[in-house]
Amino acid sequence: MNCMIRLLVLIAALALPACVAANVGVSPRPEPRPAASETGRTAPGPATFSDWLGSFETRARAAGISAATLERARPHLRYRSETISLDNRQSEFGARIWDYLDSAVTSARISQGQSAMRQHAGTLSRIESRYGVPPEVVVAIWGIESSYGANRGRTPTLATLATLAKDGRRGAFFEAELIAALEIVQAGDISPQAMIGSWAGAFGHTQFMPTSFLRYAVDFTGNGRRDLWGDDPSDALASAANYLSQRGWQRGQRWAVELRLPEGFDLGLTGQRQSADAWARAGVTPAEGGRLPQGAARLILPGGANGPAFLAYDNYDVLKEYNISDAYVLALGHLSDRLRGGAGLRGQWPRGDRALTLAERKELQRRLNAMGHDTAGIDGRLGPASVAAVQAWQRANGLPPDGYINAALLARLRE
């Protein structure tokens, strides 16, 4: 299994609480990934791929895809059993949030990213001027998504989307993405055979899904095509910045700040949002020294009470629009800080905590649901609904609502 697939699997298990080595190509994308869904599989459809394809083409025509486009695309609408194997395997893995950060923010990735910032300084400056997103954030996305373009994926996009639309866990989602991919072909941005990407359907330097491409991709070079696949990353970097801008990125605001919490700090404030001045009055200070950046922010403890603490500003939530995983956002934000010369995290992760097994994650979900806290499914995928359920249970039991999931939490639920 190549690096891209290994890290996709790791992301699947890292929809952990509140919240990859050098040249690792992970492909999070500007939509919740399949693993972020906590729903079960869709109802069975047509028995054969050929039957499904015939009915799909009828729906595609109704959605505006021309007969000529379908004719061009048909040889590439193939079934890939390996895609379903990869999709099924995601739930078998567990991981810890710091493992993800360790492999996302490496010295090699920082060095390569700083070199990329120098190489593309002019383009990045124009992107910042137009969209308000600083170079280090744009380049951090590029680094985590495709290792600065080195791992853009090699899987035929139309085939993998067709496979997931027929037999994947979210058939309707992937059918919409497949129709969007055909719209991209129809618009002339790329040919069916040249549309390649990750096994889960994301593509290009910044790993967009097709629907995100249609909404946010831009022709920054002015050559008449929105090219996220080619060797020139300009369109892809500008498209990522446009995505963040359209989702509410605030120019000049930090994404988050690591904190020092005073002795005796009330951890019941976890998750609360208030002004920087209010946090300062509570004794909260930046771990890097100085004053807290202005603006409203909420306290997050992604490693629980024994891990690093952060104030998450509005731009943190904008980065979650790019990928819903808090682990991804923490890695992306921290990498951007390192690219601009910031130091490593001061706080220590609770590295003695082990990852829960799949059976334990399902047990945790069953117990929470039995107590009236909805996890939106019992599938072992600890996504946002599961974290929210944990937080609700913690509040109900007078515990800090950090949403942190570990073996100790499961033991408490068993009492």
Secondary structure, DSSP 8 states (H G I E B T S, - for coil): --HHHHHHHHHHHT--S----TT------SS--GGG----------SSHHHHHHHHHHHHHHTT--HHHHHHHGGG----HHHHHHHHHGGG----HHHHHHHHS-HHHHHHHHHHHHHTHHHHHHHHHHH---HHHHHHHHHHHHTTTT----EEHHHHHHHHHHHSTTHHHHHHHHHHHHHHHHHTSS-TTT-EE-TTS-BTTTTB-HHHHHHH---SS-SSS--SSSS--HHHHHHHHHHHHHTT--TT--SEEEEE--TT--GGGTT-EE-HHHHHHTT-EETTSS---SS-EEEE-TTGGGS--EEEEHHHHHHHHH---HHHHHHHHHHHHHHTT-----S---TT-----HHHHHHHHHHHHHTT---S--SS---HHHHHHHHHHHHHTTS------SHHHHHHHH-
